[in-house]
Amino acid sequence: MTLSRRSLLRGLFAAALAAPAASLVLPEEAEAQWGPPPGRMYAPPPMRREPLPPPRRGWVWNPGHWTWSRGRYVWVSGRWVRGRPGWRWRPARWVWRGGRWVYVPGAWVR
């Protein structure tokens, strides 16, 4: 076996071992959706003030947020989400990642 063939086999073996780990994605990353084009000039508008409704037993308030739709930001009003015992609701949010704004939808977390 020549040296170049041996190094090729080692590289393939290393890639085969690393492939499963490379496909692992954090839940937040898996749920993130790309929004506007790259650049800070496309930052989401300031949050709107919404009146907080009175508490409802067994429900969690999901506050309103901006979403990216058809080339512009669109406001999505807050709504009630059925509660899940032992879980906490994490509201939707925009994060600056990789030189662009990324929308991360709301989700239940333990």
C-alpha positions in Angstrom: 0.0 0.0 0.0 1.5 3.3 -1.0 1.7 6.3 1.4 -0.9 8.3 -0.5 -3.4 5.5 -0.5 -2.9 4.9 3.2 -3.4 8.6 4.0 -6.5 8.6 1.8 -8.0 5.6 3.7 -7.1 7.4 7.1 -8.9 10.5 5.9 -12.0 8.5 4.8 -12.0 6.7 8.1 -11.8 9.9 10.1 -14.6 11.5 8.0 -16.8 8.5 8.6 -16.2 8.8 12.4 -16.9 12.6 12.3 -20.0 12.5 10.1 -22.5 11.6 12.8 -21.2 14.3 15.1 -21.3 16.9 12.3 -25.0 16.2 11.8 -25.9 17.0 15.4 -27.6 20.3 15.7 -28.7 22.1 18.9 -32.5 22.4 19.1 -32.3 26.1 18.9 -30.2 25.9 15.7 -32.6 23.4 14.2 -35.6 25.7 14.8 -33.9 28.9 13.6 -35.2 30.4 10.4 -33.3 32.8 8.2 -34.9 36.1 8.0 -33.9 39.3 6.1 -30.7 39.6 3.9 -27.4 40.0 5.7 -26.5 43.3 7.4 -27.4 45.2 10.5 -29.5 47.6 8.5 -32.2 44.9 8.5 -32.6 44.7 12.3 -36.1 44.0 13.5 -38.2 47.0 14.5 -38.6 47.7 18.3 -41.1 45.5 20.1 -44.6 46.8 20.3 -46.3 47.3 23.6 -49.2 44.9 24.1 -51.5 44.9 27.1 -50.8 41.8 29.2 -54.2 40.0 29.6 -55.2 38.7 33.0 -53.7 35.3 33.8 -55.5 32.1 32.7 -55.1 28.9 34.7 -53.3 26.3 32.6 -52.2 28.7 29.9 -49.0 30.8 29.2 -49.0 34.1 27.5 -46.8 34.1 24.3 -46.0 37.8 23.7 -46.2 39.3 20.2 -43.1 39.4 18.0 -41.9 40.5 14.5 -41.6 37.9 11.8 -40.1 38.2 8.3 -42.6 37.7 5.5 -42.5 38.6 1.8 -39.5 40.9 2.1 -40.6 42.9 5.2 -41.2 42.6 8.9 -44.8 41.7 10.0 -46.1 42.0 13.6 -47.6 38.8 15.0 -49.9 39.5 18.0 -49.5 37.7 21.3 -51.6 34.7 22.1 -52.3 32.1 24.8 -50.4 28.8 24.6 -51.7 25.8 26.6 -49.3 25.2 29.5 -47.1 22.1 29.9 -46.3 21.1 33.5 -42.6 21.0 34.1 -41.8 23.1 31.1 -41.2 26.8 30.5 -42.2 28.8 27.4 -39.3 30.6 25.7 -40.8 33.4 23.5 -39.8 33.9 19.9 -36.9 36.2 19.4 -34.4 37.6 16.9 -30.7 37.0 17.3 -27.7 38.4 15.5 -25.8 35.3 14.1 -23.3 34.9 11.3 -23.6 38.5 10.1 -27.4 38.5 9.8 -30.6 38.5 11.8 -32.1 35.1 12.5 -35.6 34.4 13.8 -35.8 31.7 16.5 -39.4 30.7 17.1 -40.9 30.3 20.5 -40.5 26.8 22.1 -41.0 24.8 25.3 -37.8 24.2 27.3 -37.3 22.2 30.5 
